[in-house]
Each structure stands twice: as structure tokens, then as C-alpha cells.
Amino acid sequence: MFVWNKVSRVLLLQLLYSAVLMGSFYLAFQLRFEFYPAPYMERFKLGILLSLSITLPLLWFFGQFRSLLSYFGLPDAIRIGWATLIANLAIVGVWYTGWAEISPPRGTILMNFIFSTVGLIGVRLTFRLARERFYSERGITRKPRRIAVYGAGTSGAALVEELLARPNLRMQVCAMFDDDARKKDTRIHGVPILGGLSRLRKEAKALDLDEVILAMPTADPSKTRAGAVSASQPPRPHHSHDPPRGERASPSGPDQAGGV
């Protein structure tokens, strides 16, 4: 059963990727010949076979037949870009080695690279957005937790981006805090940075925070936990799908803080 599922999944992905690549090549060919490619259809057929025979194995090599479709990010986008770039460079190589009659025109190759890259990334993003929308609607009745992030560096920015991209977690990022005075009154991904630890003490109740997530790997946890003050409501229990980064502290006090 496992072998059948794996084989069927690969076949479905091959059909999906082939459809995207054929559509991209067809659009590039149409634009190159100003939507009148009839005299060159034999070259079109040879070119599309050449494109598929090179690009599909490269997508396999770069792991796009093993990745889960709906889990898509920058690393997979880069791999798709490399696969389509190498494939189209190979087609250019075929053109320059004296096989121009079976290779599409150079303008078509350039447009095909752009369209195929955008098309494949667009398909993967569509699956990701569909998954996130599905899980978001499943948890829509749950009241969102009001979150503050302590630490406006690289880790904090990545954490905020992840929370904003996953509404199904039902975590509302209300504010960020950081000890660097130069970051005060600026924003990261639209979330305001209100100040440092002293400002967190003042704003915790006003913001009605449920919890504070520590996103400062080099910070002294005991010092930071000591600065967490009581919010208007005690923190709720953690969920199993909480974000992986950072150390979490409860605004209710140092005794209730926990790590993630």
C-alpha cells in the first residue's frame, strides 16, 4: 500500500508539473511569435518535449517530487529557481551546439524560464494558502491569544512573520519590545516596537496580553522573566503547535514562565 501511495503521488506531481511547464512554454511561444505560431508548430512540439525531458528530472533532483506540496517556503522556491534555470541554460546549450532546429528560439527560452519559475512557485503557494485557509477556518471560533514578542532581532522578526502567516494558531501579535533604543517606535512586519523591558512592565495590562514570547537567544532568562508583569488575564495552557523559536514567558510572573 505504501509503494502504491508513493508511486501515485509521484505520478500526480509529474502530471501537475508537466501541465505547468507545458502551459509556460506555450505562452512563451505564443508571445514570441505574436500569437501566430502556426508556421512553427513542429518546432514548438520538439521544443516542449526537450523542455519536459530536461526540467522534470531536474525538479526530481532538487527534491520537488519529495516535498509536501502544501508546505512551501523560500528554500523550495530557490530549488525550483535552480531547476528551471539549469534546464533553460541546457536548452540554450542545445541551440548553440548546432541543434537549433529542435530548440526553441532564444527569446522563447528566456520567457519560458520566467513563466515556468513563476508558474511552479505559484502552484506550490496556492496549495500552501489553501491549507492555511482550511486550518484557519477550522479554528475560527477559538478566541485568539494576545501575544507580545520580546526581542526585535532576527529571531523575533522570523517569529512574528511565522505567526502572521499562520492565522490558524490563533495568536495575535500585539506588540514587540526590545532593549535597543534605536528600534523604539519602529515596526517589523507591521507590528510596533514599543520599547524595552521597562515599557513592557507598563504596557502588559494595557495591551491585555496573554503571554510574552522571548525571542532573544543571548538574553539572560532570569532577568527577562523577572520583568514580566501580571496581565489582566492569566495565561492559558500552551498548545502543541506553538512556534518553535524563542523562550516563552507568561506576563503573570516569573514562576509561571516556560520554555519552548
C-alpha positions as CSV (number, residue, x, y, z in Angstrom):
1,M,0.0,0.0,0.0
2,F,2.8,2.4,0.9
3,V,4.5,1.7,-2.5
4,W,1.3,2.4,-4.4
5,N,0.7,5.7,-2.5
6,K,4.2,6.8,-3.2
7,V,4.1,5.9,-6.9
8,S,0.6,7.5,-7.3
9,R,1.8,10.7,-5.6
10,V,4.9,10.9,-7.9
11,L,2.7,10.4,-11.0
12,L,0.2,13.1,-9.9
13,L,3.1,15.5,-9.3
14,Q,4.5,14.7,-12.7
15,L,1.2,15.5,-14.3
16,L,0.9,18.7,-12.3
17,Y,4.4,19.9,-13.1
18,S,4.1,18.8,-16.7
19,A,0.9,20.8,-17.1
20,V,2.6,23.9,-15.7
21,L,5.7,23.6,-17.8
22,M,3.6,23.0,-21.0
23,G,1.4,26.0,-20.3
24,S,4.5,28.1,-19.6
25,F,6.2,27.0,-22.8
26,Y,3.0,27.5,-24.8
27,L,2.6,31.1,-23.5
28,A,6.2,31.9,-24.2
29,F,5.9,30.5,-27.8
30,Q,2.7,32.5,-28.4
31,L,4.3,35.7,-27.2
32,R,7.5,35.1,-29.2
33,F,5.5,34.8,-32.5
34,E,2.9,37.4,-31.6
35,F,0.1,34.8,-31.1
36,Y,0.6,33.4,-34.6
37,P,2.9,30.4,-34.2
38,A,1.2,28.2,-36.8
39,P,4.2,28.1,-39.2
40,Y,6.4,27.0,-36.4
41,M,4.3,24.3,-34.6
42,E,6.7,21.5,-35.5
43,R,9.4,23.4,-33.7
44,F,7.0,24.0,-30.8
45,K,6.4,20.3,-30.4
46,L,10.1,19.4,-30.4
47,G,10.8,22.3,-28.0
48,I,8.2,21.3,-25.5
49,L,9.5,17.7,-25.5
50,L,13.0,19.0,-24.9
51,S,11.9,21.2,-22.1
52,L,10.0,18.5,-20.3
53,S,12.7,15.9,-20.7
54,I,15.3,18.3,-19.1
55,T,13.2,20.1,-16.5
56,L,11.3,17.2,-14.9
57,P,14.4,15.2,-14.0
58,L,16.0,18.4,-12.5
59,L,12.9,19.0,-10.4
60,W,13.3,15.5,-9.1
61,F,17.0,16.1,-8.4
62,F,16.2,19.3,-6.5
63,G,13.6,17.4,-4.3
64,Q,10.4,18.7,-5.7
65,F,8.9,15.3,-6.0
66,R,9.6,14.5,-2.4
67,S,8.4,17.8,-0.8
68,L,4.9,18.1,0.6
69,L,3.0,20.4,-1.8
70,S,1.3,22.5,0.8
71,Y,4.4,23.1,2.9
72,F,6.3,25.7,0.8
73,G,8.8,28.3,1.7
74,L,11.9,30.1,0.4
75,P,14.2,27.0,0.3
76,D,11.8,25.2,-2.1
77,A,11.4,28.4,-4.2
78,I,15.2,28.6,-4.6
79,R,15.4,24.9,-5.6
80,I,12.7,25.5,-8.2
81,G,14.6,28.5,-9.5
82,W,17.8,26.5,-9.8
83,A,15.9,23.7,-11.6
84,T,14.3,25.9,-14.2
85,L,17.5,28.0,-14.7
86,I,19.7,25.0,-15.3
87,A,17.0,23.4,-17.6
88,N,16.7,26.5,-19.8
89,L,20.5,27.0,-19.9
90,A,20.7,23.5,-21.1
91,I,18.2,24.3,-23.8
92,V,20.3,27.3,-24.8
93,G,23.3,24.9,-25.0
94,V,21.4,22.7,-27.4
95,W,20.6,25.8,-29.5
96,Y,24.3,26.7,-29.7
97,T,25.6,23.2,-30.4
98,G,24.1,23.1,-33.8
99,W,20.7,21.7,-33.0
100,A,18.8,24.9,-33.4
101,E,16.1,23.2,-35.5
102,I,14.9,21.2,-32.5
103,S,15.4,24.0,-30.0
104,P,13.0,26.9,-29.4
105,P,14.2,30.5,-30.2
106,R,16.3,32.2,-27.6
107,G,13.5,34.7,-26.8
108,T,11.2,31.8,-26.1
109,I,13.7,30.2,-23.8
110,L,14.1,33.4,-21.7
111,M,10.3,33.8,-21.4
112,N,9.9,30.1,-20.7
113,F,12.3,30.4,-17.8
114,I,10.4,33.3,-16.3
115,F,6.9,31.7,-16.8
116,S,7.9,28.2,-15.6
117,T,9.6,29.5,-12.5
118,V,6.6,31.8,-11.6
119,G,4.1,29.1,-12.5
120,L,5.7,26.3,-10.4
121,I,6.1,28.6,-7.4
122,G,2.6,29.9,-7.9
123,V,1.2,26.3,-7.8
124,R,3.1,25.5,-4.6
125,L,2.0,28.7,-3.0
126,T,-1.6,28.0,-3.9
127,F,-1.5,24.7,-2.1
128,R,0.1,26.3,0.9
129,L,-2.5,29.1,1.1
130,A,-5.4,26.6,0.7
131,R,-4.0,24.5,3.6
132,E,-3.6,27.6,5.8
133,R,-7.1,28.8,4.9
134,F,-8.6,25.4,5.7
135,Y,-7.0,25.2,9.1
136,S,-7.7,28.9,9.8
137,E,-11.4,28.3,9.2
138,R,-11.4,25.2,11.4
139,G,-10.1,27.3,14.4
140,I,-12.1,30.4,13.6
141,T,-14.3,30.0,16.7
142,R,-11.4,30.0,19.1
143,K,-10.5,33.3,20.7
144,P,-7.1,34.5,19.6
145,R,-4.3,34.7,22.2
146,R,-2.9,38.2,22.6
147,I,0.9,37.9,22.2
148,A,3.9,40.2,22.7
149,V,7.4,39.3,21.4
150,Y,10.4,40.4,23.5
151,G,13.3,40.7,21.1
152,A,13.2,42.6,17.8
153,G,16.2,41.0,16.2
154,T,16.4,38.3,13.5
155,S,14.7,35.6,15.7
156,G,11.9,38.0,16.7
157,A,11.3,39.1,13.1
158,A,11.2,35.4,11.9
159,L,8.8,34.5,14.8
160,V,6.4,37.4,14.0
161,E,6.5,36.5,10.3
162,E,5.6,32.9,11.1
163,L,2.8,33.9,13.5
164,L,1.3,36.3,11.0
165,A,1.5,33.7,8.2
166,R,-0.3,31.1,10.3
167,P,-3.7,32.5,11.5
168,N,-4.8,29.0,12.4
169,L,-2.6,29.3,15.5
170,R,-5.0,32.0,16.7
171,M,-2.2,34.1,18.1
172,Q,-2.5,37.9,17.7
173,V,0.9,39.7,17.8
174,C,0.0,43.0,19.6
175,A,3.5,44.5,20.0
176,M,7.2,43.9,20.2
177,F,9.7,45.0,22.8
178,D,13.5,45.4,22.6
179,D,16.2,47.0,24.7
180,D,17.8,48.7,21.7
181,A,16.5,52.3,21.9
182,R,17.1,52.8,18.2
183,K,14.3,50.4,17.4
184,K,11.7,52.1,19.5
185,D,8.6,53.4,17.6
186,T,9.5,51.5,14.5
187,R,7.8,48.4,13.1
188,I,8.6,44.9,12.0
189,H,6.1,43.3,9.6
190,G,3.6,46.0,10.7
191,V,4.0,45.2,14.4
192,P,5.0,48.2,16.5
193,I,8.1,48.1,18.7
194,L,7.1,50.0,21.8
195,G,10.3,50.0,23.8
196,G,12.3,47.9,26.2
197,L,11.7,45.9,29.4
198,S,10.5,48.9,31.4
199,R,7.9,49.7,28.7
200,L,6.8,46.1,28.8
201,R,6.0,46.4,32.5
202,K,3.8,49.4,31.8
203,E,2.1,48.1,28.7
204,A,1.3,44.5,29.7
205,K,-2.0,45.3,31.3
206,A,-3.0,48.0,28.8
207,L,-2.4,45.5,25.9
208,D,-4.3,42.7,27.7
209,L,-1.6,40.3,27.0
210,D,-2.0,36.5,27.4
211,E,1.7,35.8,27.2
212,V,5.1,37.1,26.1
213,I,7.4,35.1,23.8
214,L,11.1,35.6,24.4
215,A,13.0,35.8,21.1
216,M,16.4,36.7,22.3
217,P,18.7,33.7,22.3
218,T,21.5,35.5,24.1
219,A,19.3,37.1,26.8
220,D,19.5,36.1,30.4
221,P,16.2,34.3,31.0
222,S,16.1,35.1,34.8
223,K,16.5,38.8,34.1
224,T,13.9,38.8,31.4
225,R,11.4,36.7,33.3
226,A,11.7,39.0,36.3
227,G,10.5,41.8,34.1
228,A,7.3,40.1,33.1
229,V,4.4,41.6,35.0
230,S,0.8,40.5,35.5
231,A,-1.6,41.0,32.7
232,S,-5.4,41.3,33.2
233,Q,-5.9,37.6,32.5
234,P,-3.6,34.6,33.4
235,P,-2.0,32.8,30.5
236,R,-3.8,29.8,29.1
237,P,-2.1,26.4,28.7
238,H,0.3,26.1,25.7
239,H,-0.8,24.3,22.6
240,S,1.3,21.6,20.9
241,H,1.6,23.7,17.8
242,D,3.2,26.7,19.4
243,P,6.0,28.3,17.4
244,P,9.4,26.6,17.8
245,R,11.6,29.7,18.3
246,G,12.2,31.6,21.4
247,E,11.5,31.1,25.1
248,R,8.1,31.8,26.3
249,A,7.3,33.8,29.4
250,S,4.0,34.4,31.0
251,P,3.0,38.0,31.9
252,S,1.6,36.6,35.1
253,G,5.0,36.4,36.7
254,P,8.3,34.5,36.7
255,D,7.0,31.4,38.4
256,Q,4.7,30.6,35.5
257,A,7.2,31.2,32.7
258,G,8.0,28.2,30.5
259,G,10.4,27.4,27.6
260,V,9.6,26.3,24.1
